[in-house]
Amino acid sequence: MAKSIDVSDLNIYYGDFLAVEGVSIPIAARSVTAFIGPSGCGKSTLLNIVAGLTPISAGAVLLEGREVRDPGPDRAVV
C-alpha cells in the first residue's frame, strides 16, 4: 500500500546546531521524489525522520495522515 507523506515546518537540531530548517513538502502516494543537494544539507536526515529513526525538534511529519512519532505496529515506510 502506497503512503503519502506531508512534511510541514520541520526543524531539526543536533544540540545547538540547526541541521534542517523550515522544510515543508507534500509527497503524493506513488510519486517519485528526489532529494538533491550538497553534502551536509540534510537529505539523509530528512529521510531518517520520515522513517522514524531521527527525532523531530519542531514541525510535523505525517505519514498517511498520521504523525510519524505516534507509536503503532504499522509505522514501516513501504
All heavy atoms as TSV, in Angstrom:
chain	resi	resn	atom	element	x	y	z
A	1	MET	N	N	0.842	-1.179	0.000
A	1	MET	CA	C	0.000	0.000	0.000
A	1	MET	C	C	0.890	1.246	0.000
A	1	MET	O	O	1.738	1.422	0.857
A	1	MET	CB	C	-0.900	-0.023	1.230
A	1	MET	CG	C	-1.747	1.179	1.421
A	1	MET	SD	S	-2.675	0.930	2.939
A	1	MET	CE	C	-3.674	2.320	2.956
A	2	ALA	N	N	0.717	2.098	-0.957
A	2	ALA	CA	C	1.491	3.340	-1.040
A	2	ALA	C	C	1.007	4.330	0.008
A	2	ALA	O	O	-0.175	4.371	0.326
A	2	ALA	CB	C	1.371	3.934	-2.431
A	3	LYS	N	N	1.926	5.112	0.519
A	3	LYS	CA	C	1.584	6.078	1.563
A	3	LYS	C	C	2.006	7.476	1.143
A	3	LYS	O	O	3.076	7.669	0.602
A	3	LYS	CB	C	2.275	5.695	2.864
A	3	LYS	CG	C	1.840	4.336	3.380
A	3	LYS	CD	C	2.434	4.070	4.720
A	3	LYS	CE	C	2.062	2.714	5.233
A	3	LYS	NZ	N	0.865	2.662	5.975
A	4	SER	N	N	1.148	8.446	1.439
A	4	SER	CA	C	1.509	9.839	1.189
A	4	SER	C	C	2.286	10.366	2.394
A	4	SER	O	O	2.123	9.905	3.514
A	4	SER	CB	C	0.260	10.686	0.954
A	4	SER	OG	O	-0.548	10.693	2.106
A	5	ILE	N	N	3.146	11.351	2.143
A	5	ILE	CA	C	3.972	11.944	3.189
A	5	ILE	C	C	3.770	13.453	3.136
A	5	ILE	O	O	3.792	14.048	2.064
A	5	ILE	CB	C	5.457	11.609	2.964
A	5	ILE	CG1	C	5.673	10.094	2.967
A	5	ILE	CG2	C	6.333	12.287	4.024
A	5	ILE	CD1	C	7.031	9.671	2.485
A	6	ASP	N	N	3.544	14.063	4.303
A	6	ASP	CA	C	3.375	15.514	4.373
A	6	ASP	C	C	4.290	16.058	5.465
A	6	ASP	O	O	4.097	15.767	6.645
A	6	ASP	CB	C	1.920	15.859	4.661
A	6	ASP	CG	C	1.662	17.349	4.597
A	6	ASP	OD1	O	2.381	18.043	3.856
A	6	ASP	OD2	O	0.737	17.821	5.278
A	7	VAL	N	N	5.290	16.820	5.057
A	7	VAL	CA	C	6.235	17.445	5.990
A	7	VAL	C	C	5.888	18.924	6.063
A	7	VAL	O	O	5.726	19.577	5.035
A	7	VAL	CB	C	7.689	17.270	5.483
A	7	VAL	CG1	C	8.668	17.936	6.433
A	7	VAL	CG2	C	8.022	15.798	5.298
A	8	SER	N	N	5.763	19.459	7.290
A	8	SER	CA	C	5.427	20.878	7.412
A	8	SER	C	C	6.237	21.542	8.520
A	8	SER	O	O	6.299	21.049	9.642
A	8	SER	CB	C	3.928	21.075	7.646
A	8	SER	OG	O	3.495	20.366	8.760
A	9	ASP	N	N	6.891	22.657	8.148
A	9	ASP	CA	C	7.669	23.497	9.080
A	9	ASP	C	C	8.644	22.687	9.935
A	9	ASP	O	O	8.747	22.895	11.137
A	9	ASP	CB	C	6.735	24.318	9.968
A	9	ASP	CG	C	5.869	25.259	9.166
A	9	ASP	OD1	O	6.383	25.803	8.177
A	9	ASP	OD2	O	4.689	25.431	9.512
A	10	LEU	N	N	9.371	21.783	9.303
A	10	LEU	CA	C	10.267	20.882	10.014
A	10	LEU	C	C	11.588	21.561	10.351
A	10	LEU	O	O	12.232	22.155	9.489
A	10	LEU	CB	C	10.537	19.646	9.144
A	10	LEU	CG	C	11.416	18.572	9.762
A	10	LEU	CD1	C	10.704	17.930	10.944
A	10	LEU	CD2	C	11.775	17.539	8.720
A	11	ASN	N	N	11.985	21.474	11.613
A	11	ASN	CA	C	13.288	21.926	12.096
A	11	ASN	C	C	13.927	20.776	12.853
A	11	ASN	O	O	13.254	20.120	13.662
A	11	ASN	CB	C	13.172	23.121	13.039
A	11	ASN	CG	C	12.758	24.380	12.326
A	11	ASN	OD1	O	13.023	24.559	11.146
A	11	ASN	ND2	N	12.097	25.260	13.034
A	12	ILE	N	N	15.217	20.547	12.595
A	12	ILE	CA	C	15.950	19.506	13.307
A	12	ILE	C	C	17.223	20.111	13.880
A	12	ILE	O	O	18.007	20.734	13.162
A	12	ILE	CB	C	16.334	18.340	12.363
A	12	ILE	CG1	C	15.081	17.741	11.725
A	12	ILE	CG2	C	17.133	17.280	13.110
A	12	ILE	CD1	C	14.082	17.173	12.702
A	13	TYR	N	N	17.405	19.923	15.168
A	13	TYR	CA	C	18.612	20.390	15.851
A	13	TYR	C	C	19.418	19.195	16.334
A	13	TYR	O	O	18.857	18.209	16.807
A	13	TYR	CB	C	18.249	21.230	17.085
A	13	TYR	CG	C	17.765	22.614	16.764
A	13	TYR	CD1	C	16.414	22.862	16.552
A	13	TYR	CD2	C	18.655	23.677	16.699
A	13	TYR	CE1	C	15.958	24.144	16.266
A	13	TYR	CE2	C	18.208	24.960	16.415
A	13	TYR	CZ	C	16.868	25.181	16.204
A	13	TYR	OH	O	16.431	26.448	15.922
A	14	TYR	N	N	20.735	19.287	16.197
A	14	TYR	CA	C	21.674	18.383	16.849
A	14	TYR	C	C	22.392	19.232	17.874
A	14	TYR	O	O	23.322	19.958	17.545
A	14	TYR	CB	C	22.657	17.787	15.844
A	14	TYR	CG	C	22.017	16.856	14.839
A	14	TYR	CD1	C	22.076	17.125	13.481
A	14	TYR	CD2	C	21.345	15.713	15.252
A	14	TYR	CE1	C	21.490	16.269	12.557
A	14	TYR	CE2	C	20.750	14.857	14.342
A	14	TYR	CZ	C	20.839	15.137	12.996
A	14	TYR	OH	O	20.254	14.292	12.092
A	15	GLY	N	N	21.919	19.192	19.106
A	15	GLY	CA	C	22.431	20.097	20.132
A	15	GLY	C	C	22.004	21.512	19.785
A	15	GLY	O	O	20.826	21.791	19.617
A	16	ASP	N	N	22.959	22.413	19.624
A	16	ASP	CA	C	22.665	23.796	19.242
A	16	ASP	C	C	22.717	24.007	17.727
A	16	ASP	O	O	22.391	25.091	17.234
A	16	ASP	CB	C	23.659	24.761	19.901
A	16	ASP	CG	C	23.463	24.851	21.408
A	16	ASP	OD1	O	22.326	24.606	21.866
A	16	ASP	OD2	O	24.435	25.155	22.112
A	17	PHE	N	N	23.141	22.992	16.985
A	17	PHE	CA	C	23.289	23.104	15.531
A	17	PHE	C	C	21.966	22.845	14.823
A	17	PHE	O	O	21.359	21.782	14.998
A	17	PHE	CB	C	24.346	22.112	15.035
A	17	PHE	CG	C	24.492	22.103	13.536
A	17	PHE	CD1	C	25.047	23.184	12.867
A	17	PHE	CD2	C	24.062	21.013	12.804
A	17	PHE	CE1	C	25.180	23.172	11.485
A	17	PHE	CE2	C	24.183	20.990	11.422
A	17	PHE	CZ	C	24.745	22.070	10.767
A	18	LEU	N	N	21.509	23.816	14.042
A	18	LEU	CA	C	20.279	23.672	13.261
A	18	LEU	C	C	20.628	22.969	11.953
A	18	LEU	O	O	21.220	23.558	11.053
A	18	LEU	CB	C	19.652	25.036	12.988
A	18	LEU	CG	C	18.366	25.061	12.173
A	18	LEU	CD1	C	17.272	24.227	12.838
A	18	LEU	CD2	C	17.900	26.486	11.963
A	19	ALA	N	N	20.269	21.681	11.846
A	19	ALA	CA	C	20.642	20.872	10.684
A	19	ALA	C	C	19.637	21.003	9.552
A	19	ALA	O	O	20.007	20.982	8.381
A	19	ALA	CB	C	20.781	19.412	11.092
A	20	VAL	N	N	18.369	21.120	9.883
A	20	VAL	CA	C	17.298	21.244	8.890
A	20	VAL	C	C	16.387	22.365	9.359
A	20	VAL	O	O	15.954	22.372	10.507
A	20	VAL	CB	C	16.502	19.924	8.751
A	20	VAL	CG1	C	15.335	20.072	7.816
A	20	VAL	CG2	C	17.411	18.792	8.292
A	21	GLU	N	N	16.078	23.321	8.467
A	21	GLU	CA	C	15.293	24.484	8.872
A	21	GLU	C	C	14.118	24.727	7.929
A	21	GLU	O	O	14.284	24.872	6.722
A	21	GLU	CB	C	16.163	25.735	8.888
A	21	GLU	CG	C	15.411	26.985	9.292
A	21	GLU	CD	C	16.304	28.208	9.319
A	21	GLU	OE1	O	17.412	28.170	8.770
A	21	GLU	OE2	O	15.854	29.217	9.898
A	22	GLY	N	N	12.917	24.753	8.493
A	22	GLY	CA	C	11.724	25.192	7.781
A	22	GLY	C	C	11.330	24.380	6.557
A	22	GLY	O	O	10.834	24.943	5.593
A	23	VAL	N	N	11.533	23.074	6.583
A	23	VAL	CA	C	11.193	22.240	5.427
A	23	VAL	C	C	9.705	21.930	5.424
A	23	VAL	O	O	9.149	21.482	6.423
A	23	VAL	CB	C	12.012	20.932	5.431
A	23	VAL	CG1	C	11.543	19.991	4.329
A	23	VAL	CG2	C	13.484	21.224	5.291
A	24	SER	N	N	9.061	22.175	4.294
A	24	SER	CA	C	7.661	21.811	4.080
A	24	SER	C	C	7.550	21.211	2.687
A	24	SER	O	O	7.956	21.849	1.715
A	24	SER	CB	C	6.740	23.028	4.186
A	24	SER	OG	O	6.746	23.541	5.492
A	25	ILE	N	N	7.031	19.991	2.604
A	25	ILE	CA	C	6.892	19.338	1.308
A	25	ILE	C	C	5.809	18.262	1.378
A	25	ILE	O	O	5.844	17.404	2.247
A	25	ILE	CB	C	8.226	18.732	0.821
A	25	ILE	CG1	C	8.075	18.081	-0.551
A	25	ILE	CG2	C	8.783	17.752	1.810
A	25	ILE	CD1	C	9.374	17.633	-1.177
A	26	PRO	N	N	4.824	18.328	0.488
A	26	PRO	CA	C	3.875	17.224	0.383
A	26	PRO	C	C	4.381	16.250	-0.682
A	26	PRO	O	O	4.840	16.661	-1.745
A	26	PRO	CB	C	2.584	17.906	-0.065
A	26	PRO	CG	C	3.057	19.090	-0.847
A	26	PRO	CD	C	4.374	19.499	-0.236
A	27	ILE	N	N	4.321	14.968	-0.388
A	27	ILE	CA	C	4.724	13.944	-1.351
A	27	ILE	C	C	3.534	13.006	-1.529
A	27	ILE	O	O	3.111	12.339	-0.586
A	27	ILE	CB	C	5.954	13.166	-0.866
A	27	ILE	CG1	C	7.120	14.135	-0.629
A	27	ILE	CG2	C	6.346	12.096	-1.885
A	27	ILE	CD1	C	8.330	13.504	0.018
A	28	ALA	N	N	2.998	12.986	-2.741
A	28	ALA	CA	C	1.828	12.155	-3.033
A	28	ALA	C	C	2.202	10.681	-3.076
A	28	ALA	O	O	3.335	10.319	-3.414
A	28	ALA	CB	C	1.221	12.572	-4.369
A	29	ALA	N	N	1.252	9.842	-2.723
A	29	ALA	CA	C	1.448	8.399	-2.813
A	29	ALA	C	C	1.775	8.023	-4.254
A	29	ALA	O	O	1.271	8.630	-5.199
A	29	ALA	CB	C	0.185	7.674	-2.348
A	30	ARG	N	N	2.645	7.064	-4.419
A	30	ARG	CA	C	3.048	6.519	-5.722
A	30	ARG	C	C	3.760	7.532	-6.610
A	30	ARG	O	O	3.782	7.398	-7.818
A	30	ARG	CB	C	1.865	5.907	-6.446
A	30	ARG	CG	C	1.219	4.793	-5.679
A	30	ARG	CD	C	0.084	4.174	-6.475
A	30	ARG	NE	N	-0.613	3.200	-5.679
A	30	ARG	CZ	C	-0.323	1.909	-5.649
A	30	ARG	NH1	N	0.641	1.435	-6.381
A	30	ARG	NH2	N	-1.018	1.093	-4.892
A	31	SER	N	N	4.338	8.574	-6.016
A	31	SER	CA	C	5.102	9.548	-6.807
A	31	SER	C	C	6.595	9.275	-6.619
A	31	SER	O	O	7.009	8.645	-5.659
A	31	SER	CB	C	4.772	10.976	-6.384
A	31	SER	OG	O	5.222	11.222	-5.074
A	32	VAL	N	N	7.379	9.750	-7.543
A	32	VAL	CA	C	8.831	9.630	-7.458
A	32	VAL	C	C	9.378	10.987	-7.057
A	32	VAL	O	O	9.084	11.998	-7.691
A	32	VAL	CB	C	9.429	9.194	-8.814
A	32	VAL	CG1	C	10.948	9.157	-8.740
A	32	VAL	CG2	C	8.873	7.837	-9.220
A	33	THR	N	N	10.164	11.018	-5.993
A	33	THR	CA	C	10.715	12.266	-5.478
A	33	THR	C	C	12.208	12.085	-5.234
A	33	THR	O	O	12.625	11.068	-4.690
A	33	THR	CB	C	10.020	12.654	-4.157
A	33	THR	OG1	O	8.621	12.754	-4.396
A	33	THR	CG2	C	10.530	13.968	-3.620
A	34	ALA	N	N	12.997	13.065	-5.628
A	34	ALA	CA	C	14.449	13.021	-5.410
A	34	ALA	C	C	14.851	14.193	-4.533
A	34	ALA	O	O	14.351	15.303	-4.696
A	34	ALA	CB	C	15.182	13.093	-6.738
A	35	PHE	N	N	15.743	13.944	-3.598
A	35	PHE	CA	C	16.330	14.998	-2.773
A	35	PHE	C	C	17.739	15.227	-3.284
A	35	PHE	O	O	18.580	14.336	-3.218
A	35	PHE	CB	C	16.348	14.604	-1.298
A	35	PHE	CG	C	14.972	14.438	-0.724
A	35	PHE	CD1	C	14.485	13.186	-0.396
A	35	PHE	CD2	C	14.160	15.536	-0.523
A	35	PHE	CE1	C	13.220	13.034	0.125
A	35	PHE	CE2	C	12.889	15.396	-0.004
A	35	PHE	CZ	C	12.418	14.141	0.320
A	36	ILE	N	N	17.986	16.409	-3.797
A	36	ILE	CA	C	19.271	16.741	-4.396
A	36	ILE	C	C	19.858	17.940	-3.669
A	36	ILE	O	O	19.158	18.922	-3.425
A	36	ILE	CB	C	19.099	17.078	-5.894
A	36	ILE	CG1	C	18.491	15.887	-6.631
A	36	ILE	CG2	C	20.424	17.485	-6.510
A	36	ILE	CD1	C	18.074	16.199	-8.048
A	37	GLY	N	N	21.131	17.859	-3.320
A	37	GLY	CA	C	21.789	18.982	-2.680
A	37	GLY	C	C	23.198	18.612	-2.279
A	37	GLY	O	O	23.605	17.454	-2.369
A	38	PRO	N	N	23.951	19.592	-1.811
A	38	PRO	CA	C	25.334	19.335	-1.428
A	38	PRO	C	C	25.436	18.497	-0.155
A	38	PRO	O	O	24.473	18.366	0.603
A	38	PRO	CB	C	25.901	20.739	-1.200
A	38	PRO	CG	C	24.715	21.571	-0.850
A	38	PRO	CD	C	23.566	20.980	-1.621
A	39	SER	N	N	26.615	17.964	0.064
A	39	SER	CA	C	26.879	17.192	1.264
A	39	SER	C	C	26.588	18.030	2.502
A	39	SER	O	O	26.943	19.202	2.572
A	39	SER	CB	C	28.353	16.773	1.262
A	39	SER	OG	O	28.667	16.089	2.448
A	40	GLY	N	N	25.884	17.428	3.469
A	40	GLY	CA	C	25.615	18.115	4.724
A	40	GLY	C	C	24.401	19.018	4.740
A	40	GLY	O	O	24.184	19.748	5.700
A	41	CYS	N	N	23.567	18.966	3.687
A	41	CYS	CA	C	22.416	19.882	3.641
A	41	CYS	C	C	21.164	19.294	4.283
A	41	CYS	O	O	20.156	19.988	4.378
A	41	CYS	CB	C	22.133	20.340	2.214
A	41	CYS	SG	S	21.401	19.078	1.171
A	42	GLY	N	N	21.183	18.027	4.721
A	42	GLY	CA	C	20.044	17.462	5.439
A	42	GLY	C	C	19.231	16.430	4.679
A	42	GLY	O	O	18.167	16.027	5.142
A	43	LYS	N	N	19.706	15.960	3.541
A	43	LYS	CA	C	18.952	14.982	2.746
A	43	LYS	C	C	18.722	13.691	3.526
A	43	LYS	O	O	17.581	13.234	3.655
A	43	LYS	CB	C	19.688	14.663	1.440
A	43	LYS	CG	C	19.944	15.855	0.534
A	43	LYS	CD	C	20.739	15.470	-0.692
A	43	LYS	CE	C	22.079	14.860	-0.414
A	43	LYS	NZ	N	23.130	15.774	0.033
A	44	SER	N	N	19.779	13.112	4.034
A	44	SER	CA	C	19.665	11.855	4.782
A	44	SER	C	C	18.915	12.054	6.085
A	44	SER	O	O	18.148	11.184	6.516
A	44	SER	CB	C	21.051	11.271	5.068
A	44	SER	OG	O	21.666	10.904	3.859
A	45	THR	N	N	19.106	13.184	6.723
A	45	THR	CA	C	18.388	13.485	7.965
A	45	THR	C	C	16.888	13.493	7.711
A	45	THR	O	O	16.118	12.908	8.479
A	45	THR	CB	C	18.845	14.835	8.541
A	45	THR	OG1	O	20.238	14.754	8.839
A	45	THR	CG2	C	18.070	15.190	9.794
A	46	LEU	N	N	16.461	14.129	6.633
A	46	LEU	CA	C	15.030	14.159	6.302
A	46	LEU	C	C	14.486	12.751	6.073
A	46	LEU	O	O	13.415	12.402	6.570
A	46	LEU	CB	C	14.788	15.036	5.078
A	46	LEU	CG	C	13.344	15.162	4.621
A	46	LEU	CD1	C	12.457	15.733	5.726
A	46	LEU	CD2	C	13.251	16.020	3.376
A	47	LEU	N	N	15.214	11.926	5.353
A	47	LEU	CA	C	14.770	10.546	5.115
A	47	LEU	C	C	14.723	9.743	6.413
A	47	LEU	O	O	13.803	8.943	6.623
A	47	LEU	CB	C	15.682	9.871	4.091
A	47	LEU	CG	C	15.619	10.451	2.691
A	47	LEU	CD1	C	16.668	9.793	1.799
A	47	LEU	CD2	C	14.240	10.297	2.095
A	48	ASN	N	N	15.680	9.948	7.294
A	48	ASN	CA	C	15.674	9.266	8.590
A	48	ASN	C	C	14.492	9.696	9.453
A	48	ASN	O	O	13.939	8.905	10.210
A	48	ASN	CB	C	16.984	9.506	9.339
A	48	ASN	CG	C	18.115	8.674	8.778
A	48	ASN	OD1	O	17.918	7.560	8.309
A	48	ASN	ND2	N	19.321	9.218	8.831
A	49	ILE	N	N	14.097	10.947	9.347
A	49	ILE	CA	C	12.940	11.437	10.092
A	49	ILE	C	C	11.665	10.775	9.596
A	49	ILE	O	O	10.840	10.316	10.376
A	49	ILE	CB	C	12.842	12.965	9.987
A	49	ILE	CG1	C	13.966	13.591	10.790
A	49	ILE	CG2	C	11.478	13.472	10.442
A	49	ILE	CD1	C	14.215	15.022	10.485
A	50	VAL	N	N	11.504	10.709	8.290
A	50	VAL	CA	C	10.314	10.070	7.712
A	50	VAL	C	C	10.250	8.594	8.121
A	50	VAL	O	O	9.181	8.062	8.390
A	50	VAL	CB	C	10.296	10.224	6.178
A	50	VAL	CG1	C	9.195	9.387	5.555
A	50	VAL	CG2	C	10.129	11.691	5.799
A	51	ALA	N	N	11.407	7.954	8.208
A	51	ALA	CA	C	11.459	6.553	8.615
A	51	ALA	C	C	11.310	6.374	10.127
A	51	ALA	O	O	11.212	5.251	10.613
A	51	ALA	CB	C	12.778	5.935	8.157
A	52	GLY	N	N	11.280	7.483	10.874
A	52	GLY	CA	C	11.120	7.411	12.319
A	52	GLY	C	C	12.411	7.120	13.069
A	52	GLY	O	O	12.378	6.733	14.225
A	53	LEU	N	N	13.556	7.300	12.428
A	53	LEU	CA	C	14.841	6.998	13.043
A	53	LEU	C	C	15.483	8.188	13.738
A	53	LEU	O	O	16.382	8.022	14.554
A	53	LEU	CB	C	15.810	6.459	11.980
A	53	LEU	CG	C	15.338	5.210	11.245
A	53	LEU	CD1	C	16.305	4.865	10.119
A	53	LEU	CD2	C	15.199	4.051	12.212
A	54	THR	N	N	15.061	9.396	13.397
A	54	THR	CA	C	15.614	10.618	13.974
A	54	THR	C	C	14.486	11.417	14.611
A	54	THR	O	O	13.435	11.580	13.994
A	54	THR	CB	C	16.298	11.469	12.876
A	54	THR	OG1	O	17.344	10.701	12.287
A	54	THR	CG2	C	16.877	12.748	13.442
A	55	PRO	N	N	14.669	11.903	15.837
A	55	PRO	CA	C	13.606	12.674	16.490
A	55	PRO	C	C	13.398	14.042	15.838
A	55	PRO	O	O	14.332	14.649	15.330
A	55	PRO	CB	C	14.083	12.822	17.932
A	55	PRO	CG	C	15.546	12.586	17.887
A	55	PRO	CD	C	15.828	11.708	16.707
A	56	ILE	N	N	12.173	14.517	15.876
A	56	ILE	CA	C	11.792	15.806	15.305
A	56	ILE	C	C	11.899	16.870	16.389
A	56	ILE	O	O	11.352	16.710	17.475
A	56	ILE	CB	C	10.349	15.748	14.760
A	56	ILE	CG1	C	10.257	14.720	13.644
A	56	ILE	CG2	C	9.891	17.110	14.293
A	56	ILE	CD1	C	8.840	14.410	13.209
A	57	SER	N	N	12.610	17.967	16.095
A	57	SER	CA	C	12.737	19.066	17.051
A	57	SER	C	C	11.510	19.965	17.022
A	57	SER	O	O	11.008	20.384	18.061
A	57	SER	CB	C	13.991	19.891	16.748
A	57	SER	OG	O	15.148	19.085	16.804
A	58	ALA	N	N	11.031	20.304	15.829
A	58	ALA	CA	C	9.843	21.153	15.670
A	58	ALA	C	C	9.227	20.867	14.307
A	58	ALA	O	O	9.915	20.499	13.372
A	58	ALA	CB	C	10.219	22.621	15.773
A	59	GLY	N	N	7.922	21.043	14.210
A	59	GLY	CA	C	7.223	20.793	12.962
A	59	GLY	C	C	6.481	19.472	13.017
A	59	GLY	O	O	6.334	18.865	14.080
A	60	ALA	N	N	6.031	19.020	11.852
A	60	ALA	CA	C	5.260	17.783	11.795
A	60	ALA	C	C	5.597	16.999	10.535
A	60	ALA	O	O	5.858	17.574	9.485
A	60	ALA	CB	C	3.765	18.091	11.807
A	61	VAL	N	N	5.591	15.683	10.686
A	61	VAL	CA	C	5.749	14.788	9.549
A	61	VAL	C	C	4.615	13.774	9.632
A	61	VAL	O	O	4.519	13.011	10.592
A	61	VAL	CB	C	7.118	14.063	9.563
A	61	VAL	CG1	C	7.215	13.106	8.391
A	61	VAL	CG2	C	8.252	15.065	9.535
A	62	LEU	N	N	3.742	13.825	8.635
A	62	LEU	CA	C	2.594	12.930	8.606
A	62	LEU	C	C	2.795	11.867	7.548
A	62	LEU	O	O	3.144	12.172	6.405
A	62	LEU	CB	C	1.314	13.702	8.307
A	62	LEU	CG	C	0.982	14.863	9.255
A	62	LEU	CD1	C	-0.282	15.568	8.783
A	62	LEU	CD2	C	0.819	14.364	10.669
A	63	LEU	N	N	2.581	10.645	7.912
A	63	LEU	CA	C	2.638	9.516	7.005
A	63	LEU	C	C	1.226	8.967	6.897
A	63	LEU	O	O	0.690	8.442	7.878
A	63	LEU	CB	C	3.601	8.456	7.542
A	63	LEU	CG	C	3.787	7.196	6.724
A	63	LEU	CD1	C	4.353	7.535	5.349
A	63	LEU	CD2	C	4.729	6.248	7.450
A	64	GLU	N	N	0.614	9.187	5.738
A	64	GLU	CA	C	-0.776	8.795	5.505
A	64	GLU	C	C	-1.693	9.411	6.570
A	64	GLU	O	O	-2.572	8.757	7.134
A	64	GLU	CB	C	-0.872	7.275	5.496
A	64	GLU	CG	C	-2.041	6.664	4.776
A	64	GLU	CD	C	-2.219	7.073	3.315
A	64	GLU	OE1	O	-1.275	7.505	2.649
A	64	GLU	OE2	O	-3.349	6.961	2.868
A	65	GLY	N	N	-1.420	10.703	6.883
A	65	GLY	CA	C	-2.258	11.444	7.817
A	65	GLY	C	C	-1.956	11.214	9.284
A	65	GLY	O	O	-2.591	11.795	10.146
A	66	ARG	N	N	-0.978	10.376	9.593
A	66	ARG	CA	C	-0.654	10.047	10.984
A	66	ARG	C	C	0.769	10.487	11.303
A	66	ARG	O	O	1.692	10.220	10.541
A	66	ARG	CB	C	-0.785	8.536	11.165
A	66	ARG	CG	C	-0.650	8.092	12.574
A	66	ARG	CD	C	-1.041	6.639	12.690
A	66	ARG	NE	N	-0.207	6.043	13.693
A	66	ARG	CZ	C	0.173	4.804	13.719
A	66	ARG	NH1	N	-0.182	3.993	12.759
A	66	ARG	NH2	N	0.921	4.354	14.675
A	67	GLU	N	N	0.954	11.169	12.410
A	67	GLU	CA	C	2.266	11.660	12.834
A	67	GLU	C	C	3.244	10.488	12.964
A	67	GLU	O	O	2.911	9.463	13.557
A	67	GLU	CB	C	2.122	12.382	14.174
A	67	GLU	CG	C	3.404	12.933	14.736
A	67	GLU	CD	C	3.983	14.067	13.917
A	67	GLU	OE1	O	3.242	14.986	13.563
A	67	GLU	OE2	O	5.179	14.011	13.628
A	68	VAL	N	N	4.449	10.635	12.392
A	68	VAL	CA	C	5.421	9.542	12.437
A	68	VAL	C	C	5.905	9.258	13.852
A	68	VAL	O	O	6.406	8.166	14.124
A	68	VAL	CB	C	6.639	9.777	11.513
A	68	VAL	CG1	C	6.223	9.795	10.073
A	68	VAL	CG2	C	7.409	11.005	11.899
A	69	ARG	N	N	5.742	10.213	14.769
A	69	ARG	CA	C	6.142	9.981	16.168
A	69	ARG	C	C	5.150	9.121	16.923
A	69	ARG	O	O	5.459	8.634	17.993
A	69	ARG	CB	C	6.300	11.321	16.889
A	69	ARG	CG	C	7.472	12.135	16.363
A	69	ARG	CD	C	7.597	13.436	17.103
A	69	ARG	NE	N	6.680	14.414	16.544
A	69	ARG	CZ	C	6.766	15.714	16.734
A	69	ARG	NH1	N	7.702	16.202	17.488
A	69	ARG	NH2	N	5.922	16.533	16.170
A	70	ASP	N	N	3.932	8.957	16.396
A	70	ASP	CA	C	2.927	8.144	17.068
A	70	ASP	C	C	3.337	6.675	17.044
A	70	ASP	O	O	3.702	6.150	15.994
A	70	ASP	CB	C	1.561	8.273	16.389
A	70	ASP	CG	C	0.942	9.644	16.563
A	70	ASP	OD1	O	1.424	10.395	17.420
A	70	ASP	OD2	O	-0.012	9.961	15.846
A	71	PRO	N	N	3.274	6.014	18.198
A	71	PRO	CA	C	3.631	4.585	18.211
A	71	PRO	C	C	2.548	3.777	17.495
A	71	PRO	O	O	1.403	4.183	17.399
A	71	PRO	CB	C	3.675	4.253	19.703
A	71	PRO	CG	C	2.797	5.271	20.352
A	71	PRO	CD	C	2.886	6.509	19.499
A	72	GLY	N	N	2.921	2.647	17.018
A	72	GLY	CA	C	1.957	1.781	16.367
A	72	GLY	C	C	2.653	0.702	15.567
A	72	GLY	O	O	3.816	0.846	15.189
A	73	PRO	N	N	1.958	-0.378	15.283
A	73	PRO	CA	C	2.583	-1.510	14.576
A	73	PRO	C	C	2.780	-1.274	13.081
A	73	PRO	O	O	3.549	-1.985	12.452
A	73	PRO	CB	C	1.581	-2.646	14.805
A	73	PRO	CG	C	0.276	-1.950	14.965
A	73	PRO	CD	C	0.593	-0.647	15.660
A	74	ASP	N	N	2.122	-0.267	12.495
A	74	ASP	CA	C	2.167	-0.100	11.047
A	74	ASP	C	C	2.973	1.133	10.630
A	74	ASP	O	O	2.629	1.808	9.681
A	74	ASP	CB	C	0.756	-0.017	10.475
A	74	ASP	CG	C	-0.039	1.150	11.055
A	74	ASP	OD1	O	0.392	1.701	12.081
A	74	ASP	OD2	O	-1.074	1.492	10.476
A	75	ARG	N	N	4.090	1.423	11.300
A	75	ARG	CA	C	4.890	2.609	11.011
A	75	ARG	C	C	5.874	2.416	9.874
A	75	ARG	O	O	6.504	3.346	9.438
A	75	ARG	CB	C	5.665	3.038	12.241
A	75	ARG	CG	C	4.788	3.758	13.215
A	75	ARG	CD	C	5.585	4.476	14.240
A	75	ARG	NE	N	6.763	5.085	13.652
A	75	ARG	CZ	C	7.729	5.636	14.344
A	75	ARG	NH1	N	7.649	5.668	15.635
A	75	ARG	NH2	N	8.765	6.174	13.758
A	76	ALA	N	N	6.025	1.223	9.370
A	76	ALA	CA	C	7.018	0.979	8.321
A	76	ALA	C	C	6.669	1.759	7.055
A	76	ALA	O	O	5.525	1.807	6.647
A	76	ALA	CB	C	7.101	-0.509	8.001
A	77	VAL	N	N	7.689	2.374	6.455
A	77	VAL	CA	C	7.511	3.089	5.189
A	77	VAL	C	C	7.770	2.101	4.070
A	77	VAL	O	O	8.832	1.511	3.979
A	77	VAL	CB	C	8.497	4.275	5.075
A	77	VAL	CG1	C	8.344	4.959	3.733
A	77	VAL	CG2	C	8.290	5.236	6.207
A	78	VAL	N	N	6.778	1.915	3.233
A	78	VAL	CA	C	6.909	0.957	2.127
A	78	VAL	C	C	6.826	1.690	0.823
A	78	VAL	O	O	6.047	2.558	0.626
A	78	VAL	CB	C	5.808	-0.116	2.217
A	78	VAL	CG1	C	5.944	-1.100	1.067
A	78	VAL	CG2	C	5.890	-0.820	3.550
